[in-house]
Every structure is written in C-alpha cells, then in structure tokens.
Amino acid sequence: MSINNCIFEEYVKTAGIEFVHDNIANTLIIEDVGNTDLNSFIPLIKNYAFQRQIAKISMKVKESSAVYFFQHGFKVEASIMAYYGLQDAFYIVYYLKDSYLENQFEEKHDAILDASFVNNDEHQINIDNSNITVSSGSIEPLIADNKQLVYSGRKIPTPNTNESNQFYAQINNEIAATVNAYHCKKRNAVEFSNFTVNAELETNDVITHLLTEMENHYASINCKTAYTTVPASSLMINTRCAVNDFEFGGRLMNESFFKGKLDSLNAWSKQL
C-alpha cells in the first residue's frame, strides 16, 4: 500500500502523534502515539518506513500497550521508570535493514557502562560551588564551536508540545556546560538532552552540579521523573548519569551518531 506524504502527515496530526525522521541515523522516532488505534497504526507506520527506506523505527509507548507491538515484530530495547505515573515507558523498536541489527561496538559500550558505575562508586562529590553559577534561558554566544563537545541524545520531534528550556553552568563567567530540558506537564516528566561542554575546562563536576540544580528545579514544580539518552560511547557523560543516581534503562542500538560514527544511546531515568 502506497502512503501519500500529505495523507500521512494529516493522519498523525489528527491523531496527536509526535514523530520525526532522524535523517542522519536513518531512524523514524515516534515520541507519542497519541490517540490512534494501534491495530491500524502499526501496519501503517511499518509501510511508511519501508517506502522511505528507513532503517529503524523507534517508538515510546506505555508498558501496557507494548503487547500490541510484540505481535508485529517489535521488541523492547530500553525503558523509563514511571514515565506514565504508575507505568513505565518502553522504547520499542523495529528494524527494516539488516545492517542495523548488530552493534559493532557492543563490547566497548558494555565496558564503558561498567566503568561508569565503578567511577560512580569511587567518585567523591566535592564541588567548590563558590565559582560555579547555574542559570537558565536563551544565551548568546554559546560555547565557541572550536571549544565545544556535544553529546546528543535521541532527536526531539519538531514541533514539540513540551516546554523547552536551556540550563547552563559558568565558571568565573565562562560557560562550561549547557543542557536542554523538555518538560512534559501532562506526564510530569522532563527530558535532559544535548549536553554541551567546554573542552578547555574541567567540566565533570560542573555537569554533576548542573544536573543537580536542574533536578531540584523540576522537583520544585512537581515534576516526578527525569530521563535522558546519551551516547553509549562516552564514559564521561554516562558516569555523570551514574553519579547523579540515574538508573540505567537499556540501550537503543544504532540510533545516533557520535564523533562521526553510527552509535547507540544509553537510556537513564530518575525519580525526583
């Protein structure tokens, strides 16, 4: 069945579905399935992805809804604790290209994850807060391109119904790190995304402090869950998640690019 672009876009708009095609990772990301009938939606989305030669479908659904997708070849790769109140969210996936079925960096990713927990156990948080300030809002200029390291997570659908904000930490008035936050008031959940750090500064403890301040802010406005997806190939950013007591929720395979290579994402979440 051929699916016309305009008809499909009208369908997802009417059903309240939030999705984006990550062209770089060649993944169709569905953030919210809206109020669609799953029995008709599942074959539709598979045909849509097949026609456009998309390699992978990655979808966030309620734990109780996952059984409908299992019957159509989807499987769980990661989860977010209590994203839907009393229910976890499952990241369920479907592969359309065999080349995406294997994680060529699996051993490296496993070693990095193990080291993240070891570093967490050994790390003593002893941050001198006197020269660190945390603020939020739009800032210009950001960290200069030649100084910044970016740890991108799962691509956010645009337009997105969640309230967005940017938090940044400064050391002696120089920007050391930034993190984007997407607050879903409907779910009482916030996603921390796209960590950017100044490569010329020592930012490990700064990110720990920045995340703590962000957690405190969203907890103060009755947000219940914080979560993030970060490159599985980065020891630094995964260690920061472990140090801040986030729970590892699984790995989204071949769903991102890190340092110019197809990479996977580790999912982390925390109850605030």
C-alpha contacts under 8 A as a table, 3 or more apart, distances in Angstrom:
res1	aa1	res2	aa2	distance
1	M	47	N	7.22
2	S	47	N	7.77
2	S	51	Q	7.58
3	I	7	I	7.27
3	I	8	F	6.69
3	I	47	N	7.56
3	I	48	Y	6.32
4	N	7	I	5.32
4	N	8	F	6.16
5	N	8	F	5.16
5	N	9	E	6.10
6	C	9	E	5.17
6	C	10	E	6.12
7	I	10	E	5.17
7	I	11	Y	6.11
8	F	11	Y	4.98
8	F	12	V	6.30
9	E	12	V	5.32
9	E	13	K	6.11
10	E	13	K	5.08
10	E	14	T	6.12
11	Y	14	T	5.26
11	Y	15	A	6.19
12	V	15	A	5.06
12	V	16	G	5.92
12	V	17	I	4.88
12	V	18	E	7.42
13	K	16	G	5.18
13	K	17	I	6.21
14	T	17	I	7.84
15	A	33	V	7.83
15	A	34	G	5.61
15	A	35	N	5.36
15	A	36	T	5.29
16	G	32	D	7.75
16	G	33	V	7.10
16	G	34	G	4.52
16	G	35	N	6.41
16	G	36	T	7.76
17	I	30	I	7.40
17	I	31	E	7.64
17	I	32	D	5.43
17	I	33	V	4.75
17	I	34	G	4.65
17	I	35	N	7.60
17	I	36	T	7.68
18	E	30	I	5.85
18	E	31	E	5.36
18	E	32	D	5.06
18	E	33	V	6.72
18	E	34	G	7.41
18	E	157	P	6.22
18	E	160	N	7.32
19	F	28	L	7.24
19	F	29	I	5.45
19	F	30	I	4.22
19	F	31	E	5.77
19	F	32	D	7.24
19	F	157	P	5.31
19	F	158	T	7.78
20	V	28	L	6.05
20	V	29	I	5.30
20	V	30	I	6.61
20	V	155	K	7.61
20	V	156	I	7.28
20	V	157	P	4.86
20	V	158	T	6.92
21	H	26	N	6.96
21	H	27	T	5.90
21	H	28	L	4.51
21	H	29	I	6.07
22	D	25	A	5.64
22	D	26	N	5.46
22	D	27	T	5.20
22	D	28	L	6.19
22	D	29	I	7.05
22	D	155	K	6.62
23	N	26	N	4.61
23	N	27	T	6.79
24	I	27	T	7.95
24	I	256	S	7.64
24	I	257	F	7.41
25	A	254	N	7.37
25	A	255	E	5.69
25	A	256	S	5.32
25	A	257	F	6.56
25	A	262	L	6.98
26	N	54	I	5.54
26	N	55	A	5.68
26	N	56	K	6.91
27	T	54	I	6.05
27	T	55	A	5.92
27	T	56	K	4.79
27	T	57	I	5.75
27	T	58	S	6.91
27	T	255	E	6.64
28	L	49	A	7.14
28	L	54	I	6.84
28	L	56	K	6.25
28	L	57	I	4.77
28	L	58	S	6.11
29	I	57	I	6.16
29	I	58	S	4.96
29	I	59	M	5.84
29	I	155	K	7.55
29	I	157	P	7.73
30	I	33	V	6.77
30	I	57	I	7.75
30	I	58	S	6.28
30	I	59	M	4.59
30	I	60	K	6.37
30	I	157	P	7.91
31	E	59	M	6.05
31	E	60	K	5.34
31	E	156	I	7.93
31	E	157	P	7.16
32	D	59	M	7.61
32	D	60	K	6.28
32	D	61	V	6.99
33	V	36	T	6.46
33	V	60	K	7.73
33	V	61	V	7.08
36	T	41	F	6.61
37	D	40	S	5.77
37	D	41	F	6.01
38	L	41	F	4.77
38	L	42	I	5.82
38	L	68	Y	7.20
39	N	42	I	5.95
39	N	43	P	7.55
39	N	68	Y	7.42
40	S	43	P	6.15
40	S	44	L	6.46
41	F	44	L	5.04
41	F	45	I	6.07
42	I	45	I	5.37
42	I	46	K	6.27
42	I	69	F	7.23
42	I	72	H	7.59
43	P	46	K	5.10
43	P	47	N	6.09
44	L	47	N	5.26
44	L	48	Y	6.13
45	I	48	Y	4.96
45	I	49	A	6.17
46	K	49	A	5.22
46	K	50	F	6.11
46	K	57	I	7.92
47	N	50	F	5.01
47	N	51	Q	6.08
48	Y	51	Q	5.38
48	Y	52	R	6.49
49	A	52	R	5.27
49	A	53	Q	6.16
49	A	54	I	5.10
49	A	55	A	7.81
49	A	56	K	7.91
49	A	57	I	7.38
50	F	53	Q	5.08
50	F	54	I	6.14
50	F	96	L	6.97
51	Q	54	I	7.78
53	Q	96	L	7.90
54	I	57	I	7.65
54	I	96	L	6.87
54	I	97	K	7.80
55	A	95	Y	6.07
55	A	96	L	4.96
55	A	97	K	4.89
55	A	100	Y	6.83
56	K	93	V	7.00
56	K	94	Y	5.74
56	K	95	Y	4.52
56	K	96	L	5.67
56	K	97	K	7.12
56	K	100	Y	7.52
57	I	93	V	5.43
57	I	94	Y	5.07
57	I	95	Y	6.44
57	I	96	L	7.90
58	S	91	Y	6.61
58	S	92	I	5.89
58	S	93	V	4.53
58	S	94	Y	6.72
59	M	90	F	7.96
59	M	91	Y	5.48
59	M	92	I	5.28
59	M	93	V	6.23
60	K	89	A	6.35
60	K	90	F	5.63
60	K	91	Y	4.64
60	K	92	I	6.38
61	V	65	S	6.47
61	V	66	A	6.62
61	V	89	A	5.58
61	V	90	F	5.43
61	V	91	Y	6.64
61	V	92	I	7.33
62	K	65	S	5.24
62	K	66	A	6.55
62	K	84	Y	7.03
62	K	87	Q	6.73
62	K	88	D	6.44
62	K	89	A	4.88
62	K	90	F	6.16
63	E	66	A	5.41
63	E	87	Q	6.32
63	E	88	D	5.68
63	E	89	A	5.60
63	E	90	F	5.69
64	S	67	V	6.88
64	S	87	Q	7.78
65	S	68	Y	5.97
65	S	69	F	7.50
66	A	69	F	5.31
66	A	70	F	6.36
66	A	90	F	7.36
66	A	92	I	7.53
67	V	70	F	5.06
67	V	71	Q	6.65
68	Y	71	Q	5.68
68	Y	72	H	7.27
69	F	72	H	5.20
69	F	73	G	6.69
69	F	74	F	5.35
69	F	75	K	7.64
69	F	92	I	7.94
70	F	73	G	5.32
70	F	74	F	4.89
70	F	75	K	6.07
71	Q	74	F	7.34
73	G	94	Y	6.69
74	F	92	I	6.09
74	F	93	V	5.30
74	F	94	Y	4.89
75	K	92	I	5.24
75	K	93	V	5.49
75	K	94	Y	6.82
76	V	79	S	7.84
76	V	90	F	6.39
76	V	91	Y	5.80
76	V	92	I	4.36
76	V	93	V	6.36
77	E	90	F	7.67
77	E	91	Y	5.84
77	E	92	I	5.98
77	E	93	V	6.85
77	E	250	G	6.04
77	E	251	R	5.97
77	E	252	L	5.78
77	E	253	M	7.79
78	A	90	F	6.04
78	A	91	Y	5.09
78	A	92	I	7.38
78	A	249	G	5.29
78	A	250	G	4.10
78	A	251	R	5.69
78	A	252	L	6.50
78	A	267	A	6.50
79	S	88	D	6.66
79	S	89	A	5.44
79	S	90	F	4.42
79	S	91	Y	5.65
79	S	249	G	5.07
79	S	250	G	6.49
79	S	267	A	7.18
80	I	83	Y	5.86
80	I	88	D	5.60
80	I	89	A	5.06
80	I	90	F	6.59
80	I	227	Y	6.97
80	I	249	G	6.23
80	I	267	A	7.54
80	I	268	W	7.18
80	I	269	S	5.77
81	M	87	Q	7.41
81	M	88	D	4.72
81	M	89	A	6.68
81	M	225	T	7.70
81	M	249	G	7.89
81	M	269	S	6.41
81	M	270	K	7.28
81	M	271	Q	7.68
82	A	85	G	5.02
82	A	86	L	5.39
82	A	87	Q	4.99
82	A	88	D	4.39
82	A	89	A	7.00
82	A	225	T	7.11
82	A	271	Q	7.91
83	Y	86	L	7.65
83	Y	87	Q	6.36
83	Y	88	D	5.22
83	Y	89	A	5.50
83	Y	187	R	6.67
83	Y	188	N	7.97
83	Y	189	A	6.56
83	Y	225	T	6.45
84	Y	87	Q	4.90
84	Y	88	D	6.02
84	Y	89	A	6.62
84	Y	187	R	6.02
85	G	88	D	7.60
85	G	187	R	7.15
91	Y	252	L	7.95
95	Y	98	D	7.23
95	Y	100	Y	6.96
95	Y	101	L	6.90
97	K	100	Y	5.78
97	K	101	L	7.29
98	D	101	L	5.29
98	D	102	E	7.96
99	S	102	E	6.76
100	Y	103	N	7.36
100	Y	253	M	7.84
100	Y	254	N	6.27
102	E	253	M	8.00
103	N	106	E	5.30
103	N	253	M	6.39
103	N	254	N	6.66
103	N	264	S	7.79
105	F	108	K	5.28
105	F	109	H	6.04
105	F	263	D	7.93
106	E	109	H	5.04
106	E	110	D	6.07
107	E	110	D	5.15
107	E	111	A	6.18
108	K	111	A	5.12
108	K	112	I	6.20
108	K	233	S	7.38
109	H	112	I	5.09
109	H	113	L	6.19
109	H	232	A	5.57
109	H	233	S	5.80
110	D	113	L	5.12
110	D	114	D	6.19
111	A	114	D	5.13
111	A	115	A	6.10
112	I	115	A	5.03
112	I	116	S	6.11
112	I	232	A	7.42
112	I	233	S	6.90
112	I	234	S	7.24
112	I	235	L	5.49
112	I	238	N	7.97
113	L	116	S	5.03
113	L	117	F	6.74
113	L	232	A	7.55
113	L	235	L	7.33
113	L	238	N	6.97
113	L	239	T	7.99
114	D	117	F	5.50
114	D	118	V	6.46
115	A	118	V	4.91
115	A	119	N	5.96
115	A	235	L	7.35
115	A	239	T	7.76
116	S	119	N	5.19
116	S	120	N	6.15
116	S	235	L	6.25
116	S	236	M	7.80
116	S	238	N	5.90
116	S	239	T	4.25
116	S	240	R	7.98
116	S	242	A	6.46
117	F	120	N	4.89
117	F	121	D	6.28
117	F	239	T	6.75
117	F	242	A	6.12
117	F	243	V	7.95
118	V	121	D	5.17
118	V	122	E	6.30
119	N	122	E	5.08
119	N	123	H	5.69
119	N	239	T	6.55
119	N	243	V	7.99
120	N	123	H	5.10
120	N	239	T	6.34
120	N	240	R	7.97
120	N	242	A	5.88
120	N	243	V	4.90
123	H	243	V	7.53
125	I	205	D	7.48
127	I	205	D	6.35
127	I	206	V	7.80
127	I	209	H	7.62
128	D	131	N	6.81
128	D	132	I	7.53
129	N	132	I	5.13
129	N	133	T	7.62
130	S	133	T	7.98
131	N	170	Q	7.94
131	N	171	I	5.56
131	N	172	N	5.74
132	I	169	A	6.54
132	I	170	Q	5.56
132	I	171	I	4.87
132	I	172	N	6.95
132	I	206	V	7.44
133	T	169	A	5.56
133	T	170	Q	5.27
133	T	171	I	6.78
134	V	167	F	7.02
134	V	168	Y	5.69
134	V	169	A	4.48
134	V	170	Q	6.53
134	V	210	L	6.51
134	V	213	E	7.38
135	S	167	F	5.70
135	S	168	Y	5.56
135	S	169	A	6.57
136	S	165	N	6.88
136	S	166	Q	5.41
136	S	167	F	4.18
136	S	168	Y	6.13
137	G	165	N	6.05
137	G	166	Q	5.32
137	G	167	F	6.51
138	S	165	N	7.79
138	S	166	Q	6.48
139	I	142	L	6.35
141	P	144	A	7.59
142	L	175	I	7.31
143	I	147	K	6.57
143	I	148	Q	5.87
143	I	175	I	6.38
143	I	176	A	7.63
143	I	197	V	7.67
143	I	198	N	6.38
144	A	147	K	5.36
144	A	148	Q	6.21
145	D	148	Q	5.44
147	K	198	N	5.56
147	K	199	A	5.37
147	K	200	E	6.42
148	Q	196	T	6.39
148	Q	197	V	5.55
148	Q	198	N	4.81
148	Q	199	A	5.62
149	L	196	T	5.59
149	L	197	V	5.31
149	L	198	N	6.46
149	L	199	A	6.17
150	V	194	N	6.62
150	V	195	F	5.82
150	V	196	T	4.45
150	V	197	V	6.61
151	Y	194	N	5.53
151	Y	195	F	5.03
151	Y	196	T	6.22
151	Y	230	V	6.49
151	Y	231	P	6.42
151	Y	237	I	7.65
151	Y	258	F	7.46
152	S	155	K	7.94
152	S	193	S	6.69
152	S	194	N	4.31
152	S	195	F	6.43
152	S	230	V	6.41
152	S	231	P	6.92
152	S	256	S	7.89
152	S	258	F	7.75
153	G	193	S	5.78
153	G	194	N	5.82
153	G	228	T	7.28
153	G	229	T	4.90
153	G	230	V	4.87
153	G	231	P	6.61
153	G	256	S	7.24
153	G	265	L	6.83
154	R	193	S	7.78
154	R	229	T	6.11
154	R	230	V	7.75
154	R	255	E	7.46
154	R	256	S	7.05
154	R	265	L	7.55
156	I	160	N	7.27
157	P	160	N	5.55
161	T	184	C	7.65
162	N	182	Y	5.63
162	N	183	H	5.33
162	N	184	C	4.82
162	N	185	K	7.30
163	E	182	Y	5.50
163	E	183	H	5.01
163	E	184	C	6.55
163	E	185	K	7.91
164	S	180	N	7.20
164	S	181	A	5.60
164	S	182	Y	4.46
164	S	183	H	6.27
165	N	180	N	5.91
165	N	181	A	5.22
165	N	182	Y	6.58
166	Q	178	T	6.96
166	Q	179	V	5.86
166	Q	180	N	4.46
166	Q	181	A	6.00
167	F	178	T	5.61
167	F	179	V	5.37
167	F	180	N	6.28
167	F	181	A	7.51
167	F	210	L	7.77
167	F	214	M	7.52
168	Y	175	I	6.97
168	Y	176	A	7.52
168	Y	177	A	5.62
168	Y	178	T	4.18
168	Y	179	V	6.39
168	Y	210	L	7.22
169	A	175	I	5.92
169	A	176	A	5.69
169	A	177	A	5.38
169	A	178	T	6.45
169	A	206	V	7.04
169	A	207	I	7.85
169	A	210	L	6.22
170	Q	173	N	5.32
170	Q	174	E	5.07
170	Q	175	I	4.28
170	Q	176	A	5.25
170	Q	177	A	7.22
171	I	174	E	5.21
171	I	175	I	6.44
171	I	176	A	6.29
175	I	178	T	7.81
175	I	198	N	7.22
176	A	197	V	5.76
176	A	198	N	5.02
176	A	201	L	6.55
176	A	203	T	6.37
176	A	206	V	7.41
177	A	195	F	7.23
177	A	196	T	5.46
177	A	197	V	4.23
177	A	198	N	6.10
177	A	203	T	7.04
177	A	206	V	7.38
177	A	207	I	6.68
178	T	195	F	5.86
178	T	196	T	5.14
178	T	197	V	6.52
179	V	192	F	6.54
179	V	193	S	6.10
179	V	194	N	5.89
179	V	195	F	4.72
179	V	196	T	6.47
180	N	192	F	5.71
180	N	193	S	5.10
180	N	194	N	6.02
180	N	195	F	7.13
181	A	190	V	6.48
181	A	191	E	5.54
181	A	192	F	4.63
181	A	193	S	6.18
182	Y	190	V	5.42
182	Y	191	E	5.08
182	Y	192	F	6.64
182	Y	193	S	7.85
183	H	188	N	7.44
183	H	189	A	6.01
183	H	190	V	4.24
183	H	191	E	6.48
184	C	187	R	5.50
184	C	188	N	5.79
184	C	189	A	5.34
184	C	190	V	5.95
185	K	188	N	4.82
185	K	189	A	6.79
185	K	223	C	7.65
186	K	189	A	7.94
188	N	222	N	6.98
188	N	223	C	4.55
188	N	224	K	5.45
188	N	225	T	6.64
189	A	223	C	5.61
189	A	224	K	5.83
189	A	225	T	4.59
189	A	226	A	5.76
189	A	227	Y	7.76
190	V	218	Y	7.61
190	V	223	C	7.13
190	V	225	T	6.30
190	V	226	A	4.87
190	V	227	Y	6.45
191	E	226	A	5.81
191	E	227	Y	4.99
191	E	228	T	5.48
192	F	226	A	7.21
192	F	227	Y	6.23
192	F	228	T	5.12
192	F	229	T	7.98
193	S	228	T	6.13
193	S	229	T	7.10
193	S	230	V	7.81
197	V	203	T	6.79
198	N	201	L	5.66
198	N	203	T	7.20
199	A	202	E	7.56
199	A	203	T	7.93
202	E	205	D	7.72
202	E	206	V	7.73
203	T	206	V	4.85
203	T	207	I	6.05
204	N	207	I	5.45
204	N	208	T	6.57
204	N	236	M	7.11
204	N	240	R	7.16
205	D	208	T	4.91
205	D	209	H	6.20
206	V	209	H	5.09
206	V	210	L	6.02
207	I	210	L	4.82
207	I	211	L	5.98
207	I	240	R	7.00
208	T	211	L	5.32
208	T	212	T	6.24
208	T	240	R	5.96
208	T	243	V	7.29
208	T	244	N	6.57
209	H	212	T	5.08
209	H	213	E	6.26
210	L	213	E	5.22
210	L	214	M	6.26
211	L	214	M	5.02
211	L	215	E	6.06
211	L	244	N	7.45
212	T	215	E	5.09
212	T	216	N	6.19
212	T	244	N	7.21
213	E	216	N	5.10
213	E	217	H	6.19
214	M	217	H	5.06
214	M	218	Y	6.33
215	E	218	Y	5.38
215	E	219	A	6.01
215	E	226	A	7.37
215	E	272	L	6.74
216	N	219	A	5.12
216	N	220	S	6.11
216	N	272	L	7.91
217	H	220	S	5.24
217	H	221	I	6.88
218	Y	221	I	5.29
218	Y	222	N	6.63
218	Y	223	C	5.24
218	Y	224	K	8.00
218	Y	272	L	7.96
219	A	222	N	5.19
219	A	223	C	5.02
219	A	224	K	6.55
219	A	272	L	5.64
220	S	223	C	7.28
223	C	226	A	7.90
223	C	272	L	7.07
224	K	271	Q	5.83
224	K	272	L	5.19
225	T	269	S	7.07
225	T	270	K	5.78
225	T	271	Q	4.73
225	T	272	L	5.66
226	A	269	S	5.60
226	A	270	K	5.28
226	A	271	Q	6.48
226	A	272	L	6.84
227	Y	246	F	7.94
227	Y	267	A	7.41
227	Y	268	W	5.54
227	Y	269	S	4.00
227	Y	270	K	6.26
228	T	267	A	5.89
228	T	268	W	5.40
228	T	269	S	6.41
229	T	265	L	5.71
229	T	266	N	5.39
229	T	267	A	4.46
229	T	268	W	6.29
230	V	234	S	7.93
230	V	237	I	7.02
230	V	238	N	7.06
230	V	265	L	5.19
230	V	266	N	5.41
230	V	267	A	6.74
231	P	234	S	5.74
231	P	237	I	7.79
231	P	238	N	7.88
231	P	256	S	7.49
231	P	258	F	6.64
231	P	263	D	6.92
231	P	264	S	6.04
231	P	265	L	4.61
231	P	266	N	6.22
232	A	235	L	7.76
232	A	238	N	7.35
232	A	251	R	7.67
232	A	263	D	7.15
232	A	264	S	5.50
232	A	265	L	4.99
232	A	266	N	5.26
233	S	258	F	7.46
233	S	263	D	7.28
233	S	264	S	7.58
234	S	237	I	5.72
234	S	238	N	6.33
235	L	238	N	5.38
235	L	239	T	5.92
236	M	239	T	5.25
236	M	240	R	6.34
237	I	240	R	5.09
237	I	241	C	6.52
238	N	241	C	5.13
238	N	242	A	6.38
238	N	266	N	7.88
239	T	242	A	5.01
239	T	243	V	5.98
240	R	243	V	5.03
240	R	244	N	6.16
241	C	244	N	5.21
241	C	245	D	6.52
241	C	246	F	5.38
241	C	268	W	7.05
242	A	245	D	5.11
242	A	246	F	5.46
242	A	247	E	7.18
242	A	248	F	7.97
243	V	246	F	7.55
245	D	270	K	7.07
246	F	268	W	5.67
246	F	269	S	5.16
246	F	270	K	4.81
247	E	268	W	5.31
247	E	269	S	5.27
247	E	270	K	6.05
248	F	266	N	7.36
248	F	267	A	6.05
248	F	268	W	4.61
248	F	269	S	6.80
249	G	266	N	7.37
249	G	267	A	5.08
249	G	268	W	5.34
249	G	269	S	6.93
250	G	266	N	5.96
250	G	267	A	5.50
250	G	268	W	7.67
251	R	264	S	6.72
251	R	265	L	5.55
251	R	266	N	4.46
251	R	267	A	5.99
252	L	255	E	6.10
252	L	264	S	5.55
252	L	265	L	5.00
252	L	266	N	6.30
252	L	267	A	7.41
253	M	263	D	7.18
253	M	264	S	4.51
253	M	265	L	6.55
254	N	262	L	5.91
254	N	263	D	4.99
254	N	264	S	4.55
254	N	265	L	7.61
255	E	262	L	7.32
255	E	263	D	6.28
255	E	264	S	5.30
255	E	265	L	6.55
256	S	262	L	5.89
256	S	263	D	5.04
256	S	264	S	5.74
256	S	265	L	6.72
257	F	260	G	5.91
257	F	261	K	5.21
257	F	262	L	4.50
257	F	263	D	4.98
257	F	264	S	7.64
258	F	261	K	5.45
258	F	262	L	6.57
258	F	263	D	5.80
